Amino acid sequence: MRVFDSAVPDQVAEEEVRLTVDNSAPTVSPPRATIQINEFQVPGIIYTINAADSDNDNLTFTLANDDGVAQNFFWVHPSEGTVRLMRSLTTISTNRFVVSILNQQVPTETIQLACYYPV
């Protein structure tokens, strides 16, 4: 930061200022959810993640532990947190996956989702 004297512009004082920004991790409620889906469920939104950030940062939702299986059946809207079934679950009976919730900074929160249909 530089400060100038209005009477004598060539006199300058300088001081280094460091700012530390405290950024809180997002919160999610509940931290785990089980979603029951009919075997021939029509593709569409099956769940909406309830997440918030006390710093009012924008949140980004992504599949965290995707082994390729979850991505074949589910899609998470990156800004809305809606979980969409992309196709019928007739080939699997249970699918567990984690969604990461990131704010624009480093802290991260996750939600564990288990989707299944009764056999």
N, C-alpha and C positions, 0 to 999 in steps of 0.2 A: 504494500500500500504506500502511496506517495502523498504527502501533504505539502501544499504550497502556501506560502505567506502572500496574501493579496497585496501588501504594500511593497514587498521586495520579491518579485517572482523568481529570482534566481536562488533564493534560499529554499531548500527542499529538505524535508525529513522523510526517511524511509523506515518502515517497520514490516517485518515479515509476519503475516497472519496465516494461521493454519486452522481450517475448519474440519471438524469431524462430524459426519452425518450418521446419526443412529438410524438404522433401517431395521424394522421388525419383519420377521417372517410372516407369511400369510397364515391364516387360520382356516381350518376346514372342520365342518361338523356334519355328520359324524365322521371320525377318522377311518371307519370301515363300513362297508355296506354290502348287503347280499341282495341281489336282484333276481327274482324268479321270472323266467321267461317261458312262454309256451313253446313247445317244440317247433311249431310252424309259425312263430311270431312274425308278423309283417315287419320288414325293415323300417326303422324310424327311431326317434328319440326314446330311450328306455330309462334314462336317469339324468338328473341335473345335479352337478356337484355344487354344494353350498360352501363357498369360500369367500373370504374377505381379507382385506389388508388394512391394518390400522393406519398406515402411512398414505392410504389412498393411491398406491401405485397400481398400474394396470397389471392384471394377472395373465399368465400364459399357462395353458394346460397342455400336457403332452403325455403320451404313453411312455412310462419309465422303463419297465422291464420287458419290453416287447421281444419275445422270442420268435416272432413271425406269425405265431398262431393268433394272438389277440388282434394284430393288425388286419388279419384276413376277415375278421368278424366284426370288429368294433372300430369306431372312429371317434375321437374326442375333438370337439370344436375348440380351437386354440384360444379364443378369447371369451367364449360363453360358458365353457365347462359342461356342455351337454354331451352325453355319451349316446352315440347312435349305433344301433345294430345295423350292420351293412348287408347281412344275408342270414338265412335260416341256420339254426344251430343243430340241424339234423345229424351232423357228422361227429359232434362232440356232446358230452353231457355236462361238463363243468369247464369253466374257463376263469382263471384267476389272473388279475393283472393289477398293476399299480399305475396311478396317474400322478405325475409330478405337477405341482402348482408352484410356479415361479413368479416373483414380482420382478420389477426391472432391475433389481439389485441381486445380491448373492443369496440371501436366505431362501430356503425351499421348504415346502410342506408336501406331504403325499397323502393320498387316500387309497386304501386297498379295496378293490371291488371284486366280488365273486359273482359271476353270472352263471345260472344253471337252469335247466328245465327238469322237472320231475319225470322219472322214468317209470 
